[in-house]
């Protein structure tokens, strides 16, 4: 089979399963197991050895690893629902460098800090303002 057919097959079967609801389960402890399976599939597609590094293979196929896919889907969630978040300019009137960043609420619980809402704000605020 050609590389294009294998890549399309990957997106039909594997990518659709991985990306389904990833913003909810993407931070779980099973991520490493899924990454190992994803690497094995990529090695099979590219016909490389078992111990070959996969990062260049991911780049060659234009496929995101599960960690990058998780970050991408969280950022997409935040940008689509930006009206649900407060900006720092709405919370206080002091003009600072972080005026246009999203407001990070105070949190003590680790489960809340690892959730979509809190993590989405933290990741979004790390983006350059030009984006």
Backbone as a chain_set.jsonl record, in Angstrom:
{"seq": "XXXXXXXXXXXXXXXXXXXXXXXXXXXXXXXXXXXXXXXXXXXXXXXXXXXXXXXXXXXXXXXXXXXXXXXXXXXXXXXXXXXXXXXXXXXXXXXXXXXXXXXXXXXXXXXXXXXXXXXXXXXXXXXXXXX", "coords": {"N": [[0.834, -1.175, 0.0], [0.359, 2.292, -0.569], [1.919, 5.17, 0.975], [0.172, 7.289, 1.383], [-2.34, 6.052, 1.438], [-2.078, 4.462, 3.716], [-1.766, 6.457, 5.619], [-4.238, 7.774, 5.445], [-5.839, 5.667, 6.313], [-4.942, 5.49, 8.928], [-5.95, 7.936, 9.95], [-8.664, 7.429, 9.658], [-9.239, 5.257, 11.387], [-7.566, 5.179, 13.796], [-6.942, 7.864, 14.634], [-9.485, 9.014, 14.873], [-10.563, 7.601, 17.018], [-8.776, 8.224, 19.092], [-9.028, 11.019, 19.267], [-11.622, 11.401, 20.108], [-13.376, 12.891, 22.575], [-11.065, 13.752, 23.892], [-10.363, 15.985, 25.407], [-11.423, 15.505, 27.866], [-10.422, 13.029, 28.836], [-7.761, 13.186, 28.252], [-5.766, 13.834, 30.037], [-5.261, 11.707, 31.628], [-3.875, 8.83, 33.365], [-3.466, 6.836, 31.565], [-2.428, 7.763, 29.254], [0.255, 7.359, 28.485], [0.305, 4.678, 27.733], [-1.357, 4.755, 25.511], [0.149, 6.437, 23.907], [2.348, 4.757, 23.414], [1.114, 2.769, 21.876], [0.313, 4.338, 19.738], [2.814, 5.101, 18.738], [3.769, 2.586, 17.932], [2.011, 2.02, 15.836], [2.676, 4.074, 14.063], [5.311, 3.371, 13.478], [4.846, 0.98, 12.135], [3.452, 1.897, 9.893], [5.429, 3.461, 8.667], [7.315, 1.55, 8.273], [9.575, 1.064, 9.926], [12.184, 0.256, 12.339], [11.731, -1.386, 15.597], [12.88, 0.051, 17.667], [13.322, 2.581, 16.727], [13.393, 6.157, 16.692], [10.457, 8.05, 17.046], [9.701, 10.688, 16.653], [10.554, 12.134, 14.402], [9.253, 10.624, 12.518], [6.575, 11.154, 13.099], [6.553, 13.837, 12.312], [7.101, 13.597, 9.569], [4.804, 12.346, 8.652], [2.892, 14.201, 9.259], [1.344, 14.031, 11.617], [-0.026, 14.461, 14.806], [1.362, 13.723, 17.988], [-0.181, 12.165, 20.876], [-0.049, 13.826, 23.16], [0.398, 16.394, 22.108], [-1.874, 16.585, 20.573], [-3.797, 16.642, 22.557], [-3.244, 19.119, 23.81], [-3.737, 20.808, 21.653], [-6.501, 20.362, 21.233], [-7.551, 21.344, 23.638], [-6.846, 24.053, 23.44], [-8.351, 24.722, 21.206], [-10.903, 24.366, 22.264], [-10.929, 26.444, 24.195], [-10.643, 28.74, 22.579], [-12.971, 28.602, 21.026], [-14.913, 28.914, 22.962], [-14.496, 31.381, 24.181], [-16.002, 33.426, 25.252], [-16.914, 32.421, 27.63], [-14.968, 32.743, 29.488], [-13.2, 34.906, 31.738], [-11.348, 37.909, 31.221], [-8.254, 39.412, 32.326], [-8.514, 42.155, 32.293], [-11.189, 42.526, 32.79], [-11.415, 41.847, 35.409], [-9.738, 43.454, 37.017], [-8.696, 46.93, 36.984], [-6.141, 47.755, 36.527], [-3.552, 48.481, 34.327], [-1.592, 46.194, 32.924], [1.039, 43.98, 31.688], [-0.223, 41.601, 31.354], [-2.86, 42.15, 30.792], [-4.595, 41.392, 28.713], [-4.631, 38.683, 28.94], [-6.253, 35.616, 29.923], [-8.182, 35.378, 32.886], [-6.936, 33.719, 35.678], [-8.425, 31.675, 37.885], [-8.294, 31.311, 41.486], [-7.255, 28.28, 42.9], [-7.336, 25.335, 44.855], [-7.634, 22.622, 44.767], [-6.27, 19.771, 43.269], [-7.524, 18.237, 41.359], [-9.222, 20.054, 40.158], [-7.333, 21.799, 39.104], [-6.207, 20.218, 37.163], [-8.196, 20.019, 35.373], [-10.22, 20.776, 32.444], [-11.061, 23.468, 32.214], [-9.346, 25.067, 33.909], [-6.742, 24.254, 33.103], [-6.916, 24.873, 30.418], [-7.003, 27.676, 30.454], [-4.455, 28.227, 31.5], [-2.749, 27.162, 29.502], [-3.572, 28.629, 27.293], [-2.822, 31.219, 28.037], [-0.09, 31.07, 27.777], [0.409, 31.328, 25.12], [1.735, 33.372, 22.465], [0.879, 36.859, 22.279], [0.437, 37.826, 19.747], [-0.777, 35.832, 18.315]], "CA": [[0.0, 0.0, 0.0], [1.122, 3.531, -0.596], [1.983, 5.899, 2.236], [-1.049, 8.092, 1.497], [-3.439, 5.166, 1.827], [-1.849, 4.105, 5.12], [-2.013, 7.659, 6.428], [-5.7, 7.943, 5.477], [-6.357, 4.605, 7.164], [-4.65, 5.911, 10.3], [-6.889, 8.975, 10.345], [-10.0, 6.848, 9.726], [-9.441, 4.346, 12.499], [-6.849, 5.482, 15.033], [-7.085, 9.266, 15.025], [-10.867, 9.283, 15.282], [-10.768, 7.033, 18.353], [-7.96, 8.987, 20.045], [-9.494, 12.39, 19.424], [-12.976, 11.452, 20.655], [-13.441, 13.255, 23.984], [-9.719, 13.823, 24.44], [-10.207, 17.046, 26.399], [-11.859, 14.983, 29.154], [-9.583, 11.945, 29.318], [-6.398, 13.357, 27.76], [-4.82, 14.049, 31.126], [-5.313, 10.523, 32.485], [-2.633, 8.065, 33.495], [-3.377, 5.887, 30.451], [-1.858, 8.466, 28.101], [1.525, 6.753, 28.071], [-0.01, 3.437, 27.022], [-1.901, 5.133, 24.205], [1.285, 6.941, 23.128], [3.12, 3.594, 22.96], [0.357, 2.151, 20.781], [0.388, 5.267, 18.608], [4.165, 4.97, 18.177], [3.853, 1.299, 17.25], [1.277, 2.157, 14.575], [3.476, 4.939, 13.195], [6.458, 2.567, 13.01], [4.351, 0.017, 11.153], [3.147, 2.652, 8.675], [6.678, 3.899, 8.04], [8.148, 0.367, 8.097], [10.852, 1.285, 10.609], [12.477, -0.735, 13.374], [11.0, -1.234, 16.848], [13.509, 1.011, 18.571], [13.576, 3.845, 16.029], [12.735, 7.323, 17.264], [9.216, 8.322, 16.309], [9.374, 12.102, 16.522], [10.712, 12.507, 12.997], [8.208, 9.919, 11.774], [5.362, 11.953, 13.278], [6.684, 15.033, 11.475], [7.011, 13.214, 8.157], [3.419, 11.991, 8.337], [2.026, 15.307, 9.697], [0.439, 13.497, 12.634], [0.315, 14.935, 16.14], [1.331, 12.749, 19.087], [-1.366, 12.334, 21.71], [0.119, 14.975, 24.055], [0.18, 17.597, 21.295], [-3.274, 16.57, 20.169], [-4.536, 17.064, 23.751], [-3.048, 20.564, 23.951], [-4.435, 21.437, 20.535], [-7.948, 20.315, 21.438], [-7.873, 22.263, 24.73], [-6.777, 25.407, 22.895], [-9.512, 24.884, 20.34], [-12.043, 24.532, 23.165], [-10.877, 27.776, 24.805], [-10.897, 29.767, 21.57], [-14.374, 28.541, 20.625], [-15.755, 29.323, 24.084], [-13.797, 32.478, 24.851], [-16.966, 34.242, 25.989], [-17.138, 31.789, 28.934], [-13.819, 33.038, 30.337], [-12.954, 36.311, 32.057], [-9.982, 38.39, 30.987], [-7.734, 40.171, 33.46], [-9.024, 43.521, 32.228], [-12.527, 42.526, 33.356], [-11.325, 41.615, 36.847], [-9.171, 44.654, 37.637], [-8.513, 48.016, 36.019], [-4.734, 48.097, 36.411], [-3.041, 48.143, 33.003], [-0.338, 45.452, 33.025], [1.357, 43.195, 30.495], [-1.16, 40.479, 31.271], [-4.222, 42.685, 30.739], [-5.416, 40.665, 27.738], [-4.644, 37.263, 29.255], [-7.444, 35.146, 30.611], [-8.061, 35.399, 34.338], [-6.735, 32.405, 36.282], [-9.044, 31.674, 39.206], [-7.522, 30.622, 42.521], [-7.712, 26.905, 43.078], [-6.547, 24.525, 45.772], [-7.789, 21.21, 44.445], [-5.494, 19.298, 42.127], [-8.44, 17.759, 40.313], [-9.682, 21.235, 39.425], [-6.192, 22.33, 38.358], [-5.95, 19.343, 36.026], [-9.391, 20.015, 34.543], [-10.205, 21.456, 31.152], [-11.225, 24.912, 32.376], [-8.144, 25.668, 34.487], [-5.603, 23.969, 32.226], [-7.123, 25.621, 29.177], [-6.583, 29.053, 30.705], [-2.996, 28.255, 31.659], [-2.119, 26.923, 28.2], [-3.913, 29.765, 26.422], [-2.033, 32.377, 28.451], [1.293, 30.897, 27.35], [0.529, 31.646, 23.705], [2.106, 34.766, 22.188], [-0.291, 37.719, 22.083], [0.235, 38.049, 18.312], [-1.693, 34.807, 17.802]], "C": [[0.883, 1.245, 0.0], [1.038, 4.227, 0.771], [0.731, 6.746, 2.455], [-2.241, 7.252, 1.952], [-3.3, 4.77, 3.286], [-2.129, 5.275, 6.053], [-3.512, 7.924, 6.543], [-6.351, 6.89, 6.367], [-6.116, 4.924, 8.63], [-5.677, 6.932, 10.77], [-8.318, 8.435, 10.462], [-10.216, 6.062, 11.015], [-8.818, 4.839, 13.809], [-7.119, 6.901, 15.503], [-8.5, 9.58, 15.511], [-11.144, 8.748, 16.684], [-10.004, 7.839, 19.4], [-8.562, 10.357, 20.299], [-10.891, 12.5, 20.026], [-12.933, 11.728, 22.164], [-12.093, 13.423, 24.658], [-9.565, 14.925, 25.481], [-10.644, 16.57, 27.784], [-10.938, 13.895, 29.687], [-8.114, 12.118, 28.942], [-5.356, 13.55, 28.831], [-4.755, 12.836, 32.058], [-3.967, 9.8, 32.504], [-2.444, 7.07, 32.351], [-2.783, 6.507, 29.187], [-0.588, 7.806, 27.586], [1.298, 5.443, 27.318], [-0.522, 3.736, 25.614], [-0.794, 5.674, 23.314], [2.139, 5.795, 22.603], [2.427, 2.893, 21.793], [0.424, 3.021, 19.538], [1.764, 5.183, 17.949], [4.319, 3.664, 17.404], [3.164, 1.352, 15.889], [2.075, 2.998, 13.587], [4.679, 4.174, 12.645], [6.027, 1.546, 11.964], [4.064, 0.722, 9.829], [4.423, 3.01, 7.932], [7.674, 2.758, 7.82], [9.548, 0.576, 8.698], [11.017, 0.258, 11.73], [11.747, -0.405, 14.68], [11.588, -0.169, 17.77], [13.861, 2.336, 17.89], [12.812, 4.981, 16.703], [11.541, 7.726, 16.395], [8.976, 9.793, 16.025], [9.536, 12.591, 15.087], [9.655, 11.817, 12.129], [6.867, 10.649, 11.892], [5.396, 13.19, 12.385], [6.515, 14.704, 10.002], [5.572, 12.905, 7.738], [2.423, 13.112, 8.662], [0.934, 14.816, 10.64], [0.904, 14.006, 13.993], [0.344, 13.77, 17.125], [0.184, 13.087, 20.032], [-1.245, 13.536, 22.645], [-0.131, 16.284, 23.302], [-1.267, 17.707, 20.849], [-4.159, 17.028, 21.332], [-4.442, 18.578, 23.936], [-3.796, 21.312, 22.855], [-5.947, 21.449, 20.746], [-8.382, 21.204, 22.601], [-7.851, 23.7, 24.23], [-7.95, 25.694, 21.968], [-10.782, 25.094, 21.162], [-12.084, 25.941, 23.754], [-11.191, 28.853, 23.773], [-12.351, 29.762, 21.095], [-15.301, 29.084, 21.706], [-15.136, 30.465, 24.868], [-14.745, 33.375, 25.637], [-17.289, 33.67, 27.37], [-16.032, 32.111, 29.947], [-13.717, 34.542, 30.572], [-11.534, 36.68, 31.671], [-9.546, 39.186, 32.202], [-8.249, 41.604, 33.464], [-10.448, 43.618, 32.779], [-12.51, 42.389, 34.877], [-10.77, 42.835, 37.576], [-8.846, 45.685, 36.568], [-7.056, 48.429, 35.846], [-4.217, 47.606, 35.063], [-1.661, 47.494, 33.156], [-0.075, 44.711, 31.717], [0.363, 42.063, 30.28], [-2.616, 40.94, 31.195], [-5.116, 41.855, 29.823], [-5.368, 39.154, 27.928], [-5.959, 36.893, 29.919], [-7.175, 35.09, 32.114], [-7.957, 33.975, 34.864], [-7.357, 32.428, 37.673], [-8.167, 30.937, 40.214], [-8.127, 29.247, 42.739], [-6.765, 26.175, 44.006], [-6.586, 23.046, 45.413], [-7.018, 20.836, 43.188], [-6.402, 18.825, 41.008], [-8.987, 18.926, 39.503], [-8.559, 21.809, 38.571], [-5.874, 21.488, 37.128], [-7.15, 19.265, 35.089], [-9.243, 20.877, 33.308], [-10.228, 22.971, 31.325], [-9.923, 25.568, 32.846], [-6.932, 25.478, 33.581], [-5.707, 24.724, 30.91], [-6.69, 27.061, 29.316], [-5.072, 29.147, 30.784], [-2.285, 28.085, 30.313], [-2.362, 28.103, 27.269], [-3.068, 30.989, 26.762], [-0.557, 32.269, 28.071], [1.501, 31.168, 25.859], [1.003, 33.09, 23.525], [0.858, 35.601, 21.9], [-0.57, 37.98, 20.605], [-0.711, 37.011, 17.708], [-3.099, 35.123, 18.202]], "O": [[2.004, 1.234, 0.508], [0.189, 3.9, 1.601], [0.28, 6.902, 3.59], [-3.052, 7.703, 2.76], [-4.289, 4.742, 4.018], [-2.665, 5.096, 7.147], [-4.001, 8.262, 7.621], [-7.303, 7.185, 7.09], [-6.971, 4.666, 9.477], [-6.216, 6.808, 11.869], [-9.099, 8.928, 11.275], [-11.259, 6.189, 11.657], [-9.505, 4.903, 14.829], [-7.488, 7.11, 16.659], [-8.674, 10.338, 16.465], [-11.877, 9.371, 17.453], [-10.53, 8.106, 20.48], [-8.6, 10.81, 21.443], [-11.303, 13.591, 20.418], [-12.495, 10.876, 22.937], [-11.986, 13.254, 25.873], [-8.712, 14.813, 26.361], [-10.265, 17.18, 28.784], [-10.695, 13.845, 30.892], [-7.296, 11.265, 29.287], [-4.162, 13.439, 28.552], [-4.24, 12.945, 33.171], [-3.053, 10.13, 31.749], [-1.355, 6.518, 32.193], [-2.656, 5.834, 28.164], [-0.385, 7.708, 26.376], [2.022, 5.136, 26.371], [-0.165, 3.056, 24.653], [-0.78, 5.414, 22.111], [2.608, 5.848, 21.466], [3.08, 2.474, 20.836], [0.572, 2.519, 18.423], [1.86, 5.193, 16.721], [4.933, 3.642, 16.338], [3.666, 0.801, 14.909], [2.142, 2.669, 12.403], [5.024, 4.318, 11.472], [6.763, 1.279, 11.014], [4.396, 0.203, 8.764], [4.494, 2.878, 6.71], [8.746, 2.966, 7.251], [10.562, 0.298, 8.057], [10.1, -0.509, 12.026], [11.217, 0.693, 14.852], [10.867, 0.439, 18.562], [14.628, 3.127, 18.44], [11.714, 4.78, 17.222], [11.623, 7.736, 15.166], [8.109, 10.115, 15.213], [8.725, 13.386, 14.612], [9.218, 12.372, 11.121], [6.118, 10.752, 10.921], [4.389, 13.549, 11.774], [5.862, 15.445, 9.267], [5.178, 13.172, 6.603], [1.235, 12.982, 8.369], [-0.242, 15.143, 10.479], [2.097, 13.982, 14.293], [-0.547, 12.921, 17.104], [-0.357, 14.191, 19.979], [-2.244, 14.207, 22.902], [-0.802, 17.178, 23.816], [-1.815, 18.805, 20.761], [-5.154, 17.721, 21.119], [-5.448, 19.239, 24.191], [-4.42, 22.341, 23.117], [-6.6, 22.453, 20.464], [-9.476, 21.767, 22.56], [-8.742, 24.484, 24.559], [-8.477, 26.807, 21.959], [-11.635, 25.904, 20.799], [-13.145, 26.562, 23.809], [-11.935, 29.788, 24.069], [-12.902, 30.821, 20.794], [-16.351, 29.649, 21.402], [-15.244, 30.507, 26.093], [-14.325, 34.02, 26.597], [-17.877, 34.364, 28.199], [-16.155, 31.785, 31.128], [-14.096, 35.345, 29.719], [-10.622, 35.861, 31.78], [-10.376, 39.59, 33.016], [-8.404, 42.203, 34.528], [-10.868, 44.698, 33.195], [-13.469, 42.766, 35.551], [-11.276, 43.208, 38.634], [-8.733, 45.354, 35.388], [-6.766, 49.359, 35.095], [-4.421, 46.447, 34.701], [-0.684, 48.17, 33.479], [-0.854, 44.798, 30.768], [0.141, 41.624, 29.151], [-3.517, 40.165, 31.513], [-6.287, 41.641, 30.139], [-5.991, 38.416, 27.165], [-6.685, 37.755, 30.413], [-6.062, 34.787, 32.544], [-8.785, 33.124, 34.539], [-6.864, 33.132, 38.554], [-7.394, 30.051, 39.849], [-9.346, 29.077, 42.76], [-5.55, 26.367, 43.957], [-5.656, 22.305, 45.73], [-7.112, 21.515, 42.166], [-6.081, 18.996, 39.832], [-9.192, 18.802, 38.295], [-8.795, 22.254, 37.448], [-5.326, 22.002, 36.152], [-7.12, 18.519, 34.11], [-8.267, 21.61, 33.15], [-9.486, 23.681, 30.647], [-9.458, 26.527, 32.231], [-6.187, 26.423, 33.324], [-4.698, 25.163, 30.357], [-6.077, 27.618, 28.406], [-4.472, 30.05, 30.2], [-1.322, 28.796, 30.027], [-1.463, 28.524, 26.541], [-2.644, 31.717, 25.865], [0.149, 33.277, 28.048], [2.638, 31.231, 25.39], [0.697, 33.943, 24.358], [-0.112, 35.094, 21.336], [-1.697, 38.319, 20.243], [-1.371, 37.28, 16.704], [-4.019, 34.378, 17.866]]}, "num_chains": 1, "name": "protein.A"}
